[in-house]
Each structure stands twice: as structure tokens, then as C-alpha cells.
Amino acid sequence: MGSDGVAFLRADVERFCGELVDLAPAVRLRALAELRATVYEVTSVALASAMVAAQQEGWGLRRIAAFVGVSHEQVRRTLAASPPATRE
């Protein structure tokens, strides 16, 4: 199940990674580590927000987990760690 938006972002990330190939290993590694951390940070916040929204609509932990591809326990921990502002 892919979306045009995800395909677009993937193409951009692949292009970015391709531009790094000729750089020195230290520069390349630093750029890739920064990219990975940034993507994780942005998607983690958005994913937690989506989990909160699903729970507010009455979804159970297991149903959310099935959509996200994690355990229901990880969903529970993510929801418990969500800042109050995203729960309102």
C-alpha cells in the first residue's frame, strides 16, 4: 500500500543519498546519520499524533498496532508518552 506522497519523498531521499556517494566517508556518514535522525524525529511525532487520533476515535491498541506494524505494547507506551497537547 503505497501513496504518491511516500513515493515522492522516497525519490527525494534516494536522490539525496546519490549525491553523497562521492563525498568523503566522514561527511557522507554524518549527513546520512543526520538524515536518519531527522526523519525519525519528524515521523515519530506524526505517528504518535495519529495514534492518539485513532484512540480518540475508539480504536483499540491492537488495531492501531496492526496498522503501524508494531506491538500493541509499543502503541501503549507511545500513547502514554504523548504530550498532553497532542491528546486534546
TARA-V307359 format. One line per field, one symbol per residue. ss: DSSP state (~ for helix, > for strand, _ for the rest). phi: phi as a letter, one per 40 degrees, with the letter a starting at -180 (. if undefined). burial: I if it has 16 or more other ideal C-beta (glycine too) atoms within 10 Angstrom, else O. A space follows every 10 residues. Layout:
# TARA-V307359
ss = ???
phi = ???
burial = ???
This chain:
# TARA-V307359
ss = ___~~~~~~~ ~~~~~~~~~~ ____~~~~~~ ~~~~~~~~~~ ~~~~~~~~~~ ~~~~~~____ ~~~~~~~~__ _~~~~~~~~~ ~__~~~~_
phi = .bbccccccc cccccdcccc dcccdccccc ccccdccccc cccccccccc cccccccgcc dcccdcccgb cccccdcccc cccdcccc
burial = OOOOOOOOOO OOOOOOOOOO OOOOOOOOOO OOOOOOOOOO OOOOOOOIOO IIOIIOOOIO IOOIIOOIOO OOOOIOOIIO OIOOOOOO
